[in-house]
Amino acid sequence: MKIPGDFNPWMKPPVCGRCHDIGRLAANPDHRGSVVCPDCASRRDEMFREWRLKHSPMPAIEFTDLSNDERTIVEEWRSAGHHINECLRWIEGRRYDPAKDETFLAHARIEFKRWRFLKEQTK
């Protein structure tokens, strides 16, 4: 159910459309007690992994851009059964430093000033 004014532009659809990722359903019409969701109970981790791969942006780096240490980490992860894009996204996130990103800093400063203004208005 959508609430007016409660729109989150980064919100993605739930993985399980039946329980909305809670993992449990009401057992009775009067909502007393709950049961495990039959759609996602047995394959919950697999569903979340598929959802992440489908809804996440592709990594900007490639395997050839990695250092030797990062390549060994990726090879270990791949041998453990992880998808290559998951590994590259993790390394990309590890490399990212928001303190050096000027567009992020400009946006963060504007949001901080807005937050401070609204906080002072509610006093």
C-alpha positions in Angstrom: 0.0 0.0 0.0 1.4 3.4 -1.0 1.2 6.2 1.4 1.1 9.7 -0.1 4.3 11.6 0.5 6.1 8.4 1.5 7.8 7.8 -1.9 11.3 6.4 -1.8 13.0 6.7 -5.2 15.6 4.0 -4.4 13.0 1.5 -3.2 13.0 -1.7 -5.2 10.2 -4.3 -5.4 10.2 -7.0 -2.7 11.8 -10.3 -3.5 8.8 -12.3 -2.4 5.5 -10.8 -3.5 3.5 -12.9 -1.1 5.1 -12.1 2.2 7.0 -8.9 1.2 10.3 -10.3 2.5 9.0 -10.8 6.0 9.1 -14.5 5.7 5.9 -15.1 7.6 2.1 -15.0 6.8 -0.9 -14.6 9.0 -2.2 -18.0 10.0 -5.8 -16.9 10.6 -8.1 -14.2 9.2 -7.9 -12.5 12.6 -4.1 -12.3 12.4 -3.4 -14.5 15.4 -0.4 -16.5 14.9 1.7 -16.8 11.7 3.1 -19.5 9.4 6.3 -19.6 7.3 5.8 -18.3 3.8 5.5 -21.3 1.4 6.8 -19.3 -1.6 10.2 -18.3 -0.2 10.9 -20.5 2.9 13.0 -23.1 1.3 14.9 -21.0 -1.2 15.1 -17.6 0.5 18.9 -17.1 0.1 18.8 -18.1 -3.5 15.9 -15.7 -4.2 17.7 -12.8 -2.6 20.9 -13.6 -4.6 18.9 -13.7 -7.9 17.2 -10.4 -7.0 20.4 -8.7 -6.2 22.0 -9.8 -9.5 18.9 -8.6 -11.5 18.4 -5.2 -9.8 22.0 -4.1 -9.1 23.9 -2.1 -11.7 26.7 -3.7 -13.5 30.2 -3.0 -12.0 32.3 -0.3 -13.7 35.5 -2.3 -13.3 36.5 -5.5 -15.0 38.6 -8.4 -14.1 41.6 -7.0 -16.0 41.5 -3.8 -13.9 42.2 -5.7 -10.7 45.5 -5.8 -8.7 47.1 -9.2 -7.9 45.7 -9.2 -4.4 42.2 -8.4 -5.6 42.5 -11.2 -8.2 43.3 -13.7 -5.5 40.2 -12.6 -3.6 38.0 -12.9 -6.6 39.3 -16.4 -7.4 38.7 -17.5 -3.8 35.1 -16.1 -4.0 34.5 -17.7 -7.4 35.7 -21.1 -6.1 33.3 -20.6 -3.2 30.4 -20.3 -5.7 29.9 -16.5 -5.9 29.0 -14.7 -9.1 31.8 -12.6 -10.7 29.7 -9.5 -10.6 29.1 -9.8 -6.9 32.9 -9.9 -6.4 33.6 -7.0 -8.7 30.8 -4.9 -7.0 32.4 -5.6 -3.6 35.8 -4.6 -4.8 34.4 -1.5 -6.4 32.7 -0.5 -3.2 36.0 -1.1 -1.3 37.8 1.2 -3.7 35.2 4.0 -3.5 36.1 6.9 -1.2 33.2 9.4 -0.9 35.6 12.1 0.5 37.2 12.4 -2.9 33.9 12.5 -4.9 33.0 16.1 -5.4 29.5 15.6 -6.7 28.7 13.4 -3.7 30.2 16.0 -1.3 28.2 18.9 -3.0 25.0 16.9 -2.7 25.7 15.9 0.9 26.4 19.5 1.9 23.1 20.7 0.4 21.2 17.9 2.2 22.9 18.7 5.5 22.0 22.4 5.3 18.4 21.4 4.5 18.3 19.0 7.5 19.8 21.6 9.8 17.3 24.3 8.6 14.4 21.9 9.2 15.7 20.9 12.6 16.0 24.5 13.7 12.4 25.2 12.4 10.9 22.5 14.6 12.5 23.8 17.8 
